[in-house]
Amino acid sequence: MFHFNKIRSKIHFILFPLSLILLLSCQQRPVEDAIFIGILSDFDTLNELNAADSDALQVIQHMLFTTLTRLDENLEFQPYLAENWAFSEDGKILTYSLRDDIRWSDGQPTTAWDVQYTWQLAIDTAVAYPAASRFDLVDSVVVENLHVVRFHFKKAYADALFDTQIPILPKHVLAKIPAAEIATAAFNRNPVSNGPFRLASWKANDVVTFLANPEFPIHKPKTKQVSFVVIPNENSLLNHLKTGEIDVVSSLSPQIYQSLQSEKNIVTQRYDGREFAFVGWNNSHPVLQKNVRLALSKAIDRREIIATLLNGFAEPATGPLMPFAWAYDATLAAIPFDPAAARTELDAAGWRDSDGDGIREKDGQLLTFTISVNAGNQLRSDIAVMLQAQLRNVGADAQIETLEWHLFIEKVFVQSDFDAVVLSWDADFSVNPAPLWHSDAIENGYNFVKYRNPAVDSLLESGRNLADRNASKPIWRKFQQTIINDAPYTFLFIPSQLAAMDNRIQNAQMDARGFLCNIAKWEKSITRE
């Protein structure tokens, strides 16, 4: 599954540096060891089925809802809602045995019926779950009894445990709502949940507060309250952190991260994430066809971008799979930085600078296009400026358009009215890139660049259909190479994840699972050491 990285940030009302006691005055008084996490923009929803940003997904998956299993720090599956599980001999049936002591926040028990219903909602086209393809190989979900549920697969395949790891939703609440209305249901902002925390209050664009679930039988939270405070400016976040009004900030820029190294009351943490940044080209644009995309990609110096804008806190991205994925092929080379080759290829494609003005043209049309970025994200704006200069060096005229987040989403993802964008995705651990690259995902997924390649569709389907990972690796290698060759994206970099916290916060270990992956273990000392 893929989600927007929250660094995107929206612009809301500017918050002045008031104390958080005042900030929370319209809510409840915070408990003494409450942890305050600063975020740049509000959550969009607290429902897995229509959440698009990474911070919201972190809360959904690690705080509010249980999944059947959990990944530990070694990315091994551990029991969670399910006490144990087993595959049939042919690998086509996966049986989960559920705990009997997980209850919803309204007191109702979590049962196998909830698991079955979550699957039914996820595949319902009226719900339009963007990652519904994770269940393409599930034939049915059968309730054996209240605490035993079986997933029947069309065939055995490698990522069945990953794909069934979806936050479970309450049937007794959501079954009353028509599927087509799930996206706008009140549940999304006031969910009935069954995880280690419960939503206490949500003041839009201000503060979202969660309280520990005292009845949760697994990994009981060490802190009683966690509040997310919306401060839509990184410098303001920094000031709140320094004054102790905010305890934790994730997704920091390298510059601010480095500036905090000497702060005696602040601890910094660098960890591997799942984000990759890219230039997304509108593949249906008459100018931005494959040969032009490839040439333009060769004009882009990713290492210069990393050194200049990220202070080296990133690695160049190669292709469509992340290095942690079991199918990732490290032998494949990215499109090289080679402006001379870019010029030669543009010449060969008929794009020439006939009038000497520095901009190529073909059949009376200039090689000009617009790079769209979302407002409030300085890094993406800076990337666009560097891209503009690098592309101009080979005779391409890239203009820059900055849009407020809601307008950006409407124009890029709804209207498909764009030429190129700078964005980033958070990738899942399973190897299921179909939501980004399959032609079916143009209408029902994340393939907003409108990439179409029947060969890739076939590779995606074939790779998913094999249970033996080793047997499927050649297929996934060919898939990765084809995407690199077709250049629907120019893959830019995989950034290090940079966080900072007050030194009163203890046990906040972060890794590729997300910055909230062990939130139940976080503690806050009342006094400084």
Residue, then its C-alpha position, 0 to 999 in steps of 0.5 A: m500500500f502507498h500513502f502520501n508522506k505527510i511532509r506535504s503539509k497543508i496551510h492552516f491558520i498560523l498558531f502563535p507560540l501560546s502554551l499548550i495548556l491554553l491551546l488545550s483549554c477548549q478540550q480537557r486538561p492534559v494529564e501530567d505525563a501527557i506527550f505532545i507531538g507536533i504535526l504540520s497539518d491535521f489528519d484527513t481521516l481516521n479510517e484506513l479505507n480512505a486515509a491518504d497521509s502517513d501520519a494518519l495511517q500511523v495513528i490508525q495502525h499503531m494507536l487506534f485499531t488492531t491488525l491480525t498480526r504485527l511486524d516486530e523490529n526484524l519485520e517478523f510477524q508476531p501475534y496481535l488480534a490473532e493469537n496464532w495462524a496456520f496455512s493449509e498444506d497447499g497454501k491456499i487457506l490461512t486460518y487465524s485464531l483470534r483473542d477473545d479479550i479485545r473489545w471495541s471502545d463501545g464495549q462490544p467484543t471484536t470477533a471474526w465477523d469484524v474481520q470478514y466485514t473489513w475485507q468485504l468493505a475493502i473490496d467494495t467498489a463503492v468504498a473505493y479503497p485505493a489499496a483494494s488490490r491487496f485482496d485480489l487473490v482472496d477468494s473468500v473470508v469465512v467465519e468458522n466461529l466468533h474467534v476463528v476466521r479463514f482466508h481462502f485464496k485463489k492460489a498460494y502466493a508469497d505475501a498473504l500474511f502481509d496482505t491480510q494485515i489490515p486494521i480491523l473495523p467494527k461491523h456493528v457500527l459501519a454495517k449501518i452505513p451504505a458503502a458509498e457513504i463510508a468516505t464521508a461518515a462521521f465514524n472517520r472523525n469519531p471512530v469506535s476503535n479497539g487498539p491501545f488508545r482511543l480518540a478523546s477529542w478532535k479540534a480541527n486544525d488544532v489539537v487531536t487528543f488520544l487517551a490510553n485504553p485501560e482495557f487493552p490487554i496487549h502492550k498496555p500504554k505507558t503514558k495516559q495521553v498523547s496529543f497531536v498539535v497542528i503547527p503548520n510551520e516547521n520553524s514554529l514547531l522547532n520553537h515549541l520543541k525548544t520551549g518544551e511545549i512540544d515533546v516530539v517532532s518527526s519528519l524534520s528537514p536536515q537543516i533543522y535536524q542538524s541545528l538541534q544537535s547542540e540543544k541539551n534538552i533535545v534528543t535527535q533520532r535518524y532512522d530508515g523509513r519507507e518514503f521515496a521522492f520522485v518526479g511524476w510525469n503525466n504519461s498522457h501528455p503529448v510532449l512527455q512521452k517515453n523518449v522525452r521522459l528518459a532524456l529529461s531524467k538523464a538531465i536530473d542530478r539526484r546527487e546534487i539535490i541530495a547534497t544541496l537540499l538534504n545535506g546528504f541525509a538521503e540515498p538515490a532512489t533506483g526504481p519502483l521497489m524499496p531496498f527493504a522489499w524482498a523482491y528488490d534487485a540491487t543489481l539494477a542501475a538507475i537512469p544515470f545523470d548524463p546531460a550530454a546523452a539527454r541532449t543527444e536523445l532530445d535531438a534524435a526525438g526532433w526536439r531542437d533549439s532552432d532559434g538559439d533561445g535556449i529552449r527546444e521546439k518541435d513542429g512549432q511547439l516549445l519543450t515547455f511544461t509545468i512542475s506542480v508542487n504543494a504549498g507549505n512544503q519548502l523541500r519540494s519547492d526547492i527541488a522544483v527550482m533545482l529541477q528547473a535549472q537542471l532541465r534548462n541546461v538541456g533545453a527544456d523550459a520547466q515552469i513551477e506552479t505552487l498550489e494549496w493542498h486541496l487544490f493540488i489534490e483536485k488538479v492532480f488526482v481528480q482532474s489529471d490536469f498537470d504536466a509533472v509533480v514532485l511528490s513522495w510515497d510511503a511504501d508498504f512492506s509487501v511486494n504489491p506495486a499494482p496500485l501504482w503501476h497497473s493500468d487498472a489503477i488509473e481509475n481505482g488506485y494511485n496510478f495518477v500519472k496514467y502509466r499504461n504498459p500491458a507487459v507490466d500489467s502481466l508481470l504484476e499479475s504473474g509475480r503476485n501469483l507465485a508462492d515461491r519467492n525465489a521463483s518470482k524474483p526474475i519476474w520482479r526483476k523484469f518489472q523493475q527494469t521495465i519501469i526504469n526503462d519507461a521512466p513514468y517517474t524520475f526516482l529521486f531519493i530515499p530520505s533518512q527519517l529525522a526526528a527530535m524529542d524532548n529528553r524527558i521522552q523515553n523508549a521512543q524507538m523509531d524504525a521503518r515501521g513508522f515513528l509511532c511503531n512502539i508508541a505504547k512503550w513511550e514514557k515521559s518523565i515529569t522532571r528532566e534528568 
